[in-house]
Amino acid sequence: MSTQKVSVTLESSALDRARKAAGPRGLSSYLDAALEEKLERDERRQALLEYLDELEATDPTPELTTRRANRRAARIIEAAAR
């Protein structure tokens, strides 16, 4: 696997914490692993959203039922936030 040197701007406090967390393995290795994990999560999330869009497009539930369920869900979420 090839590597490439880049310049990035990071928050000082986050950089200090990352250096401490990286320890002897080094900051570059730590940030590389963190970036890989974030990219994998983002890719899985995107795949899930695309799958849900497909399911929604083929959902046989009547529109009125869906609207009622969405309103009820919104009320539940609102009540939980209080």
HTML snippet that shows the backbone in 3Dmol.js (N, CA, C, O; Angstrom):
<script src="https://3Dmol.org/build/3Dmol-min.js"></script>
<div id="view" style="width:600px;height:400px;position:relative"></div>
<script>
const pdb = `
ATOM      1  N   MET A   1       0.845  -1.172   0.000  1.00  0.00           N
ATOM      2  CA  MET A   1       0.000   0.000   0.000  1.00  0.00           C
ATOM      3  C   MET A   1       0.889   1.234   0.000  1.00  0.00           C
ATOM      4  O   MET A   1       1.818   1.334   0.802  1.00  0.00           O
ATOM      5  N   SER A   2       0.613   2.153  -0.878  1.00  0.00           N
ATOM      6  CA  SER A   2       1.428   3.369  -0.938  1.00  0.00           C
ATOM      7  C   SER A   2       0.887   4.408   0.033  1.00  0.00           C
ATOM      8  O   SER A   2      -0.284   4.376   0.414  1.00  0.00           O
ATOM      9  N   THR A   3       1.741   5.309   0.418  1.00  0.00           N
ATOM     10  CA  THR A   3       1.348   6.392   1.312  1.00  0.00           C
ATOM     11  C   THR A   3       1.618   7.713   0.619  1.00  0.00           C
ATOM     12  O   THR A   3       2.371   7.792  -0.351  1.00  0.00           O
ATOM     13  N   GLN A   4       0.984   8.741   1.145  1.00  0.00           N
ATOM     14  CA  GLN A   4       1.160  10.078   0.586  1.00  0.00           C
ATOM     15  C   GLN A   4       1.173  11.068   1.733  1.00  0.00           C
ATOM     16  O   GLN A   4       0.343  10.992   2.638  1.00  0.00           O
ATOM     17  N   LYS A   5       2.102  11.982   1.694  1.00  0.00           N
ATOM     18  CA  LYS A   5       2.193  13.000   2.724  1.00  0.00           C
ATOM     19  C   LYS A   5       1.225  14.129   2.389  1.00  0.00           C
ATOM     20  O   LYS A   5       1.170  14.592   1.249  1.00  0.00           O
ATOM     21  N   VAL A   6       0.458  14.571   3.394  1.00  0.00           N
ATOM     22  CA  VAL A   6      -0.508  15.651   3.200  1.00  0.00           C
ATOM     23  C   VAL A   6      -0.382  16.645   4.348  1.00  0.00           C
ATOM     24  O   VAL A   6       0.211  16.354   5.386  1.00  0.00           O
ATOM     25  N   SER A   7      -0.941  17.792   4.138  1.00  0.00           N
ATOM     26  CA  SER A   7      -0.990  18.807   5.180  1.00  0.00           C
ATOM     27  C   SER A   7      -2.460  19.056   5.510  1.00  0.00           C
ATOM     28  O   SER A   7      -3.268  19.308   4.617  1.00  0.00           O
ATOM     29  N   VAL A   8      -2.799  18.984   6.791  1.00  0.00           N
ATOM     30  CA  VAL A   8      -4.170  19.222   7.227  1.00  0.00           C
ATOM     31  C   VAL A   8      -4.151  20.181   8.409  1.00  0.00           C
ATOM     32  O   VAL A   8      -3.137  20.327   9.091  1.00  0.00           O
ATOM     33  N   THR A   9      -5.265  20.819   8.636  1.00  0.00           N
ATOM     34  CA  THR A   9      -5.413  21.710   9.777  1.00  0.00           C
ATOM     35  C   THR A   9      -6.390  21.076  10.748  1.00  0.00           C
ATOM     36  O   THR A   9      -7.517  20.745  10.382  1.00  0.00           O
ATOM     37  N   LEU A  10      -5.949  20.906  11.998  1.00  0.00           N
ATOM     38  CA  LEU A  10      -6.759  20.254  13.018  1.00  0.00           C
ATOM     39  C   LEU A  10      -6.850  21.143  14.249  1.00  0.00           C
ATOM     40  O   LEU A  10      -5.991  21.992  14.486  1.00  0.00           O
ATOM     41  N   GLU A  11      -7.896  20.935  15.020  1.00  0.00           N
ATOM     42  CA  GLU A  11      -8.037  21.646  16.291  1.00  0.00           C
ATOM     43  C   GLU A  11      -6.891  21.228  17.208  1.00  0.00           C
ATOM     44  O   GLU A  11      -6.562  20.044  17.295  1.00  0.00           O
ATOM     45  N   SER A  12      -6.292  22.184  17.881  1.00  0.00           N
ATOM     46  CA  SER A  12      -5.145  21.904  18.747  1.00  0.00           C
ATOM     47  C   SER A  12      -5.466  20.885  19.822  1.00  0.00           C
ATOM     48  O   SER A  12      -4.677  19.976  20.077  1.00  0.00           O
ATOM     49  N   SER A  13      -6.624  21.033  20.454  1.00  0.00           N
ATOM     50  CA  SER A  13      -6.971  20.111  21.545  1.00  0.00           C
ATOM     51  C   SER A  13      -7.166  18.696  21.016  1.00  0.00           C
ATOM     52  O   SER A  13      -6.758  17.734  21.668  1.00  0.00           O
ATOM     53  N   ALA A  14      -7.780  18.554  19.850  1.00  0.00           N
ATOM     54  CA  ALA A  14      -7.969  17.222  19.263  1.00  0.00           C
ATOM     55  C   ALA A  14      -6.626  16.616  18.886  1.00  0.00           C
ATOM     56  O   ALA A  14      -6.410  15.417  19.064  1.00  0.00           O
ATOM     57  N   LEU A  15      -5.736  17.429  18.372  1.00  0.00           N
ATOM     58  CA  LEU A  15      -4.412  16.947  17.984  1.00  0.00           C
ATOM     59  C   LEU A  15      -3.619  16.491  19.204  1.00  0.00           C
ATOM     60  O   LEU A  15      -2.941  15.465  19.156  1.00  0.00           O
ATOM     61  N   ASP A  16      -3.701  17.242  20.286  1.00  0.00           N
ATOM     62  CA  ASP A  16      -3.019  16.848  21.523  1.00  0.00           C
ATOM     63  C   ASP A  16      -3.558  15.511  22.028  1.00  0.00           C
ATOM     64  O   ASP A  16      -2.787  14.636  22.424  1.00  0.00           O
ATOM     65  N   ARG A  17      -4.873  15.356  22.012  1.00  0.00           N
ATOM     66  CA  ARG A  17      -5.485  14.101  22.461  1.00  0.00           C
ATOM     67  C   ARG A  17      -5.081  12.940  21.558  1.00  0.00           C
ATOM     68  O   ARG A  17      -4.819  11.836  22.035  1.00  0.00           O
ATOM     69  N   ALA A  18      -5.032  13.196  20.252  1.00  0.00           N
ATOM     70  CA  ALA A  18      -4.641  12.141  19.312  1.00  0.00           C
ATOM     71  C   ALA A  18      -3.195  11.719  19.529  1.00  0.00           C
ATOM     72  O   ALA A  18      -2.878  10.532  19.471  1.00  0.00           O
ATOM     73  N   ARG A  19      -2.330  12.673  19.774  1.00  0.00           N
ATOM     74  CA  ARG A  19      -0.914  12.338  20.040  1.00  0.00           C
ATOM     75  C   ARG A  19      -0.786  11.458  21.282  1.00  0.00           C
ATOM     76  O   ARG A  19      -0.027  10.489  21.292  1.00  0.00           O
ATOM     77  N   LYS A  20      -1.541  11.809  22.332  1.00  0.00           N
ATOM     78  CA  LYS A  20      -1.504  11.004  23.556  1.00  0.00           C
ATOM     79  C   LYS A  20      -2.049   9.604  23.292  1.00  0.00           C
ATOM     80  O   LYS A  20      -1.476   8.612  23.743  1.00  0.00           O
ATOM     81  N   ALA A  21      -3.158   9.531  22.561  1.00  0.00           N
ATOM     82  CA  ALA A  21      -3.777   8.230  22.275  1.00  0.00           C
ATOM     83  C   ALA A  21      -2.891   7.377  21.370  1.00  0.00           C
ATOM     84  O   ALA A  21      -2.852   6.155  21.511  1.00  0.00           O
ATOM     85  N   ALA A  22      -2.187   8.012  20.452  1.00  0.00           N
ATOM     86  CA  ALA A  22      -1.347   7.281  19.497  1.00  0.00           C
ATOM     87  C   ALA A  22      -0.175   6.607  20.182  1.00  0.00           C
ATOM     88  O   ALA A  22       0.222   5.499  19.822  1.00  0.00           O
ATOM     89  N   GLY A  23       0.365   7.281  21.159  1.00  0.00           N
ATOM     90  CA  GLY A  23       1.499   6.716  21.885  1.00  0.00           C
ATOM     91  C   GLY A  23       2.654   6.360  20.966  1.00  0.00           C
ATOM     92  O   GLY A  23       2.957   7.102  20.031  1.00  0.00           O
ATOM     93  N   PRO A  24       3.304   5.227  21.222  1.00  0.00           N
ATOM     94  CA  PRO A  24       4.505   4.868  20.464  1.00  0.00           C
ATOM     95  C   PRO A  24       4.243   4.488  19.007  1.00  0.00           C
ATOM     96  O   PRO A  24       5.170   4.496  18.196  1.00  0.00           O
ATOM     97  N   ARG A  25       3.014   4.159  18.666  1.00  0.00           N
ATOM     98  CA  ARG A  25       2.772   3.778  17.265  1.00  0.00           C
ATOM     99  C   ARG A  25       2.808   4.974  16.332  1.00  0.00           C
ATOM    100  O   ARG A  25       2.937   4.806  15.120  1.00  0.00           O
ATOM    101  N   GLY A  26       2.697   6.179  16.874  1.00  0.00           N
ATOM    102  CA  GLY A  26       2.841   7.387  16.072  1.00  0.00           C
ATOM    103  C   GLY A  26       1.520   7.980  15.609  1.00  0.00           C
ATOM    104  O   GLY A  26       0.527   7.281  15.405  1.00  0.00           O
ATOM    105  N   LEU A  27       1.550   9.283  15.453  1.00  0.00           N
ATOM    106  CA  LEU A  27       0.355  10.026  15.071  1.00  0.00           C
ATOM    107  C   LEU A  27      -0.138   9.644  13.683  1.00  0.00           C
ATOM    108  O   LEU A  27      -1.342   9.488  13.481  1.00  0.00           O
ATOM    109  N   SER A  28       0.763   9.493  12.731  1.00  0.00           N
ATOM    110  CA  SER A  28       0.344   9.163  11.366  1.00  0.00           C
ATOM    111  C   SER A  28      -0.419   7.846  11.328  1.00  0.00           C
ATOM    112  O   SER A  28      -1.469   7.746  10.694  1.00  0.00           O
ATOM    113  N   SER A  29       0.110   6.849  12.001  1.00  0.00           N
ATOM    114  CA  SER A  29      -0.534   5.535  12.037  1.00  0.00           C
ATOM    115  C   SER A  29      -1.902   5.623  12.698  1.00  0.00           C
ATOM    116  O   SER A  29      -2.870   5.028  12.225  1.00  0.00           O
ATOM    117  N   TYR A  30      -1.975   6.366  13.789  1.00  0.00           N
ATOM    118  CA  TYR A  30      -3.231   6.538  14.517  1.00  0.00           C
ATOM    119  C   TYR A  30      -4.287   7.224  13.645  1.00  0.00           C
ATOM    120  O   TYR A  30      -5.425   6.764  13.558  1.00  0.00           O
ATOM    121  N   LEU A  31      -3.899   8.324  13.003  1.00  0.00           N
ATOM    122  CA  LEU A  31      -4.845   9.060  12.168  1.00  0.00           C
ATOM    123  C   LEU A  31      -5.238   8.260  10.934  1.00  0.00           C
ATOM    124  O   LEU A  31      -6.381   8.341  10.485  1.00  0.00           O
ATOM    125  N   ASP A  32      -4.307   7.489  10.379  1.00  0.00           N
ATOM    126  CA  ASP A  32      -4.622   6.643   9.229  1.00  0.00           C
ATOM    127  C   ASP A  32      -5.689   5.614   9.607  1.00  0.00           C
ATOM    128  O   ASP A  32      -6.645   5.407   8.860  1.00  0.00           O
ATOM    129  N   ALA A  33      -5.527   4.975  10.758  1.00  0.00           N
ATOM    130  CA  ALA A  33      -6.507   3.979  11.215  1.00  0.00           C
ATOM    131  C   ALA A  33      -7.856   4.636  11.497  1.00  0.00           C
ATOM    132  O   ALA A  33      -8.904   4.081  11.166  1.00  0.00           O
ATOM    133  N   ALA A  34      -7.826   5.817  12.107  1.00  0.00           N
ATOM    134  CA  ALA A  34      -9.072   6.517  12.404  1.00  0.00           C
ATOM    135  C   ALA A  34      -9.805   6.911  11.121  1.00  0.00           C
ATOM    136  O   ALA A  34     -11.029   6.804  11.044  1.00  0.00           O
ATOM    137  N   LEU A  35      -9.064   7.360  10.130  1.00  0.00           N
ATOM    138  CA  LEU A  35      -9.665   7.729   8.851  1.00  0.00           C
ATOM    139  C   LEU A  35     -10.284   6.513   8.176  1.00  0.00           C
ATOM    140  O   LEU A  35     -11.392   6.595   7.645  1.00  0.00           O
ATOM    141  N   GLU A  36      -9.576   5.385   8.191  1.00  0.00           N
ATOM    142  CA  GLU A  36     -10.111   4.153   7.600  1.00  0.00           C
ATOM    143  C   GLU A  36     -11.416   3.746   8.273  1.00  0.00           C
ATOM    144  O   GLU A  36     -12.380   3.386   7.597  1.00  0.00           O
ATOM    145  N   GLU A  37     -11.452   3.803   9.610  1.00  0.00           N
ATOM    146  CA  GLU A  37     -12.672   3.452  10.348  1.00  0.00           C
ATOM    147  C   GLU A  37     -13.825   4.388   9.978  1.00  0.00           C
ATOM    148  O   GLU A  37     -14.950   3.936   9.764  1.00  0.00           O
ATOM    149  N   LYS A  38     -13.546   5.671   9.904  1.00  0.00           N
ATOM    150  CA  LYS A  38     -14.584   6.651   9.559  1.00  0.00           C
ATOM    151  C   LYS A  38     -15.100   6.413   8.148  1.00  0.00           C
ATOM    152  O   LYS A  38     -16.308   6.461   7.917  1.00  0.00           O
ATOM    153  N   LEU A  39     -14.210   6.158   7.211  1.00  0.00           N
ATOM    154  CA  LEU A  39     -14.629   5.905   5.832  1.00  0.00           C
ATOM    155  C   LEU A  39     -15.498   4.649   5.743  1.00  0.00           C
ATOM    156  O   LEU A  39     -16.497   4.637   5.024  1.00  0.00           O
ATOM    157  N   GLU A  40     -15.125   3.604   6.465  1.00  0.00           N
ATOM    158  CA  GLU A  40     -15.919   2.375   6.461  1.00  0.00           C
ATOM    159  C   GLU A  40     -17.311   2.622   7.032  1.00  0.00           C
ATOM    160  O   GLU A  40     -18.299   2.140   6.479  1.00  0.00           O
ATOM    161  N   ARG A  41     -17.400   3.370   8.136  1.00  0.00           N
ATOM    162  CA  ARG A  41     -18.707   3.692   8.727  1.00  0.00           C
ATOM    163  C   ARG A  41     -19.556   4.496   7.754  1.00  0.00           C
ATOM    164  O   ARG A  41     -20.743   4.220   7.578  1.00  0.00           O
ATOM    165  N   ASP A  42     -18.944   5.489   7.126  1.00  0.00           N
ATOM    166  CA  ASP A  42     -19.680   6.321   6.167  1.00  0.00           C
ATOM    167  C   ASP A  42     -20.185   5.495   4.986  1.00  0.00           C
ATOM    168  O   ASP A  42     -21.312   5.681   4.526  1.00  0.00           O
ATOM    169  N   GLU A  43     -19.343   4.579   4.499  1.00  0.00           N
ATOM    170  CA  GLU A  43     -19.741   3.741   3.370  1.00  0.00           C
ATOM    171  C   GLU A  43     -20.874   2.787   3.757  1.00  0.00           C
ATOM    172  O   GLU A  43     -21.800   2.571   2.976  1.00  0.00           O
ATOM    173  N   ARG A  44     -20.796   2.216   4.970  1.00  0.00           N
ATOM    174  CA  ARG A  44     -21.887   1.345   5.436  1.00  0.00           C
ATOM    175  C   ARG A  44     -23.173   2.134   5.612  1.00  0.00           C
ATOM    176  O   ARG A  44     -24.249   1.661   5.245  1.00  0.00           O
ATOM    177  N   ARG A  45     -23.068   3.335   6.171  1.00  0.00           N
ATOM    178  CA  ARG A  45     -24.245   4.188   6.370  1.00  0.00           C
ATOM    179  C   ARG A  45     -24.876   4.529   5.019  1.00  0.00           C
ATOM    180  O   ARG A  45     -26.098   4.492   4.874  1.00  0.00           O
ATOM    181  N   GLN A  46     -24.049   4.859   4.041  1.00  0.00           N
ATOM    182  CA  GLN A  46     -24.572   5.187   2.709  1.00  0.00           C
ATOM    183  C   GLN A  46     -25.256   3.981   2.074  1.00  0.00           C
ATOM    184  O   GLN A  46     -26.309   4.121   1.452  1.00  0.00           O
ATOM    185  N   ALA A  47     -24.667   2.809   2.225  1.00  0.00           N
ATOM    186  CA  ALA A  47     -25.279   1.592   1.685  1.00  0.00           C
ATOM    187  C   ALA A  47     -26.617   1.320   2.360  1.00  0.00           C
ATOM    188  O   ALA A  47     -27.574   0.919   1.698  1.00  0.00           O
ATOM    189  N   LEU A  48     -26.690   1.534   3.669  1.00  0.00           N
ATOM    190  CA  LEU A  48     -27.946   1.339   4.387  1.00  0.00           C
ATOM    191  C   LEU A  48     -29.010   2.324   3.909  1.00  0.00           C
ATOM    192  O   LEU A  48     -30.159   1.941   3.690  1.00  0.00           O
ATOM    193  N   LEU A  49     -28.631   3.587   3.747  1.00  0.00           N
ATOM    194  CA  LEU A  49     -29.590   4.587   3.272  1.00  0.00           C
ATOM    195  C   LEU A  49     -30.107   4.251   1.880  1.00  0.00           C
ATOM    196  O   LEU A  49     -31.293   4.417   1.595  1.00  0.00           O
ATOM    197  N   GLU A  50     -29.220   3.782   1.020  1.00  0.00           N
ATOM    198  CA  GLU A  50     -29.646   3.384  -0.328  1.00  0.00           C
ATOM    199  C   GLU A  50     -30.599   2.194  -0.263  1.00  0.00           C
ATOM    200  O   GLU A  50     -31.586   2.147  -0.997  1.00  0.00           O
ATOM    201  N   TYR A  51     -30.308   1.237   0.609  1.00  0.00           N
ATOM    202  CA  TYR A  51     -31.183   0.077   0.783  1.00  0.00           C
ATOM    203  C   TYR A  51     -32.548   0.515   1.299  1.00  0.00           C
ATOM    204  O   TYR A  51     -33.576   0.044   0.813  1.00  0.00           O
ATOM    205  N   LEU A  52     -32.563   1.414   2.283  1.00  0.00           N
ATOM    206  CA  LEU A  52     -33.835   1.898   2.818  1.00  0.00           C
ATOM    207  C   LEU A  52     -34.628   2.654   1.761  1.00  0.00           C
ATOM    208  O   LEU A  52     -35.853   2.543   1.711  1.00  0.00           O
ATOM    209  N   ASP A  53     -33.948   3.418   0.921  1.00  0.00           N
ATOM    210  CA  ASP A  53     -34.634   4.104  -0.183  1.00  0.00           C
ATOM    211  C   ASP A  53     -35.286   3.101  -1.119  1.00  0.00           C
ATOM    212  O   ASP A  53     -36.410   3.309  -1.574  1.00  0.00           O
ATOM    213  N   GLU A  54     -34.575   2.007  -1.408  1.00  0.00           N
ATOM    214  CA  GLU A  54     -35.136   0.965  -2.269  1.00  0.00           C
ATOM    215  C   GLU A  54     -36.371   0.336  -1.629  1.00  0.00           C
ATOM    216  O   GLU A  54     -37.384   0.121  -2.294  1.00  0.00           O
ATOM    217  N   LEU A  55     -36.276   0.043  -0.329  1.00  0.00           N
ATOM    218  CA  LEU A  55     -37.420  -0.542   0.365  1.00  0.00           C
ATOM    219  C   LEU A  55     -38.610   0.406   0.352  1.00  0.00           C
ATOM    220  O   LEU A  55     -39.747  -0.002   0.114  1.00  0.00           O
ATOM    221  N   GLU A  56     -38.329   1.672   0.610  1.00  0.00           N
ATOM    222  CA  GLU A  56     -39.388   2.666   0.649  1.00  0.00           C
ATOM    223  C   GLU A  56     -40.058   2.815  -0.713  1.00  0.00           C
ATOM    224  O   GLU A  56     -41.271   3.006  -0.795  1.00  0.00           O
ATOM    225  N   ALA A  57     -39.274   2.727  -1.769  1.00  0.00           N
ATOM    226  CA  ALA A  57     -39.824   2.876  -3.120  1.00  0.00           C
ATOM    227  C   ALA A  57     -40.773   1.731  -3.475  1.00  0.00           C
ATOM    228  O   ALA A  57     -41.681   1.904  -4.287  1.00  0.00           O
ATOM    229  N   THR A  58     -40.563   0.572  -2.873  1.00  0.00           N
ATOM    230  CA  THR A  58     -41.416  -0.581  -3.174  1.00  0.00           C
ATOM    231  C   THR A  58     -42.386  -0.898  -2.042  1.00  0.00           C
ATOM    232  O   THR A  58     -43.019  -1.954  -2.051  1.00  0.00           O
ATOM    233  N   ASP A  59     -42.511  -0.005  -1.078  1.00  0.00           N
ATOM    234  CA  ASP A  59     -43.383  -0.217   0.079  1.00  0.00           C
ATOM    235  C   ASP A  59     -44.851  -0.199  -0.357  1.00  0.00           C
ATOM    236  O   ASP A  59     -45.316   0.790  -0.924  1.00  0.00           O
ATOM    237  N   PRO A  60     -45.581  -1.287  -0.098  1.00  0.00           N
ATOM    238  CA  PRO A  60     -46.982  -1.328  -0.503  1.00  0.00           C
ATOM    239  C   PRO A  60     -47.937  -0.657   0.484  1.00  0.00           C
ATOM    240  O   PRO A  60     -49.146  -0.629   0.253  1.00  0.00           O
ATOM    241  N   THR A  61     -47.403  -0.116   1.581  1.00  0.00           N
ATOM    242  CA  THR A  61     -48.253   0.518   2.581  1.00  0.00           C
ATOM    243  C   THR A  61     -48.949   1.737   1.981  1.00  0.00           C
ATOM    244  O   THR A  61     -48.309   2.566   1.336  1.00  0.00           O
ATOM    245  N   PRO A  62     -50.277   1.845   2.197  1.00  0.00           N
ATOM    246  CA  PRO A  62     -50.992   3.020   1.676  1.00  0.00           C
ATOM    247  C   PRO A  62     -50.407   4.328   2.223  1.00  0.00           C
ATOM    248  O   PRO A  62     -49.933   4.381   3.358  1.00  0.00           O
ATOM    249  N   GLU A  63     -50.446   5.366   1.411  1.00  0.00           N
ATOM    250  CA  GLU A  63     -49.849   6.658   1.795  1.00  0.00           C
ATOM    251  C   GLU A  63     -50.473   7.217   3.066  1.00  0.00           C
ATOM    252  O   GLU A  63     -49.761   7.772   3.902  1.00  0.00           O
ATOM    253  N   LEU A  64     -51.782   7.087   3.230  1.00  0.00           N
ATOM    254  CA  LEU A  64     -52.451   7.604   4.426  1.00  0.00           C
ATOM    255  C   LEU A  64     -51.899   6.920   5.679  1.00  0.00           C
ATOM    256  O   LEU A  64     -51.661   7.585   6.688  1.00  0.00           O
ATOM    257  N   THR A  65     -51.697   5.631   5.628  1.00  0.00           N
ATOM    258  CA  THR A  65     -51.141   4.889   6.767  1.00  0.00           C
ATOM    259  C   THR A  65     -49.730   5.369   7.077  1.00  0.00           C
ATOM    260  O   THR A  65     -49.370   5.538   8.242  1.00  0.00           O
ATOM    261  N   THR A  66     -48.945   5.585   6.054  1.00  0.00           N
ATOM    262  CA  THR A  66     -47.573   6.066   6.237  1.00  0.00           C
ATOM    263  C   THR A  66     -47.573   7.449   6.879  1.00  0.00           C
ATOM    264  O   THR A  66     -46.789   7.701   7.794  1.00  0.00           O
ATOM    265  N   ARG A  67     -48.438   8.348   6.415  1.00  0.00           N
ATOM    266  CA  ARG A  67     -48.505   9.705   7.002  1.00  0.00           C
ATOM    267  C   ARG A  67     -48.902   9.632   8.468  1.00  0.00           C
ATOM    268  O   ARG A  67     -48.318  10.320   9.306  1.00  0.00           O
ATOM    269  N   ARG A  68     -49.894   8.798   8.783  1.00  0.00           N
ATOM    270  CA  ARG A  68     -50.322   8.654  10.185  1.00  0.00           C
ATOM    271  C   ARG A  68     -49.179   8.119  11.046  1.00  0.00           C
ATOM    272  O   ARG A  68     -48.948   8.610  12.150  1.00  0.00           O
ATOM    273  N   ALA A  69     -48.480   7.132  10.549  1.00  0.00           N
ATOM    274  CA  ALA A  69     -47.355   6.565  11.304  1.00  0.00           C
ATOM    275  C   ALA A  69     -46.266   7.598  11.507  1.00  0.00           C
ATOM    276  O   ALA A  69     -45.682   7.668  12.589  1.00  0.00           O
ATOM    277  N   ASN A  70     -45.978   8.399  10.499  1.00  0.00           N
ATOM    278  CA  ASN A  70     -44.955   9.449  10.618  1.00  0.00           C
ATOM    279  C   ASN A  70     -45.360  10.492  11.639  1.00  0.00           C
ATOM    280  O   ASN A  70     -44.525  10.958  12.414  1.00  0.00           O
ATOM    281  N   ARG A  71     -46.646  10.868  11.650  1.00  0.00           N
ATOM    282  CA  ARG A  71     -47.115  11.851  12.648  1.00  0.00           C
ATOM    283  C   ARG A  71     -46.997  11.280  14.054  1.00  0.00           C
ATOM    284  O   ARG A  71     -46.572  11.971  14.980  1.00  0.00           O
ATOM    285  N   ARG A  72     -47.373  10.022  14.208  1.00  0.00           N
ATOM    286  CA  ARG A  72     -47.287   9.395  15.534  1.00  0.00           C
ATOM    287  C   ARG A  72     -45.828   9.294  15.983  1.00  0.00           C
ATOM    288  O   ARG A  72     -45.512   9.563  17.142  1.00  0.00           O
ATOM    289  N   ALA A  73     -44.957   8.913  15.080  1.00  0.00           N
ATOM    290  CA  ALA A  73     -43.529   8.826  15.406  1.00  0.00           C
ATOM    291  C   ALA A  73     -42.994  10.190  15.822  1.00  0.00           C
ATOM    292  O   ALA A  73     -42.212  10.292  16.768  1.00  0.00           O
ATOM    293  N   ALA A  74     -43.410  11.228  15.125  1.00  0.00           N
ATOM    294  CA  ALA A  74     -42.960  12.586  15.470  1.00  0.00           C
ATOM    295  C   ALA A  74     -43.424  12.974  16.864  1.00  0.00           C
ATOM    296  O   ALA A  74     -42.676  13.599  17.615  1.00  0.00           O
ATOM    297  N   ARG A  75     -44.667  12.604  17.221  1.00  0.00           N
ATOM    298  CA  ARG A  75     -45.181  12.902  18.566  1.00  0.00           C
ATOM    299  C   ARG A  75     -44.378  12.134  19.631  1.00  0.00           C
ATOM    300  O   ARG A  75     -44.067  12.676  20.692  1.00  0.00           O
ATOM    301  N   ILE A  76     -44.051  10.884  19.341  1.00  0.00           N
ATOM    302  CA  ILE A  76     -43.281  10.075  20.299  1.00  0.00           C
ATOM    303  C   ILE A  76     -41.898  10.671  20.491  1.00  0.00           C
ATOM    304  O   ILE A  76     -41.416  10.773  21.619  1.00  0.00           O
ATOM    305  N   ILE A  77     -41.260  11.061  19.405  1.00  0.00           N
ATOM    306  CA  ILE A  77     -39.927  11.669  19.475  1.00  0.00           C
ATOM    307  C   ILE A  77     -39.974  12.977  20.248  1.00  0.00           C
ATOM    308  O   ILE A  77     -39.099  13.258  21.066  1.00  0.00           O
ATOM    309  N   GLU A  78     -41.002  13.774  19.981  1.00  0.00           N
ATOM    310  CA  GLU A  78     -41.152  15.048  20.685  1.00  0.00           C
ATOM    311  C   GLU A  78     -41.353  14.832  22.183  1.00  0.00           C
ATOM    312  O   GLU A  78     -40.763  15.540  22.999  1.00  0.00           O
ATOM    313  N   ALA A  79     -42.181  13.860  22.542  1.00  0.00           N
ATOM    314  CA  ALA A  79     -42.434  13.575  23.951  1.00  0.00           C
ATOM    315  C   ALA A  79     -41.162  13.060  24.636  1.00  0.00           C
ATOM    316  O   ALA A  79     -40.903  13.388  25.794  1.00  0.00           O
ATOM    317  N   ALA A  80     -40.389  12.272  23.936  1.00  0.00           N
ATOM    318  CA  ALA A  80     -39.147  11.738  24.516  1.00  0.00           C
ATOM    319  C   ALA A  80     -38.108  12.840  24.722  1.00  0.00           C
ATOM    320  O   ALA A  80     -37.259  12.736  25.608  1.00  0.00           O
ATOM    321  N   ALA A  81     -38.172  13.882  23.914  1.00  0.00           N
ATOM    322  CA  ALA A  81     -37.200  14.975  24.015  1.00  0.00           C
ATOM    323  C   ALA A  81     -37.485  15.880  25.209  1.00  0.00           C
ATOM    324  O   ALA A  81     -36.614  16.633  25.643  1.00  0.00           O
ATOM    325  N   ARG A  82     -38.682  15.806  25.729  1.00  0.00           N
ATOM    326  CA  ARG A  82     -39.036  16.688  26.866  1.00  0.00           C
ATOM    327  C   ARG A  82     -38.442  16.257  28.139  1.00  0.00           C
ATOM    328  O   ARG A  82     -38.654  16.900  29.168  1.00  0.00           O
TER     329      ARG A  82
END
`;
const viewer = $3Dmol.createViewer("view");
viewer.addModel(pdb, "pdb");
viewer.setStyle({}, {cartoon: {color: "spectrum"}});
viewer.zoomTo();
viewer.render();
</script>
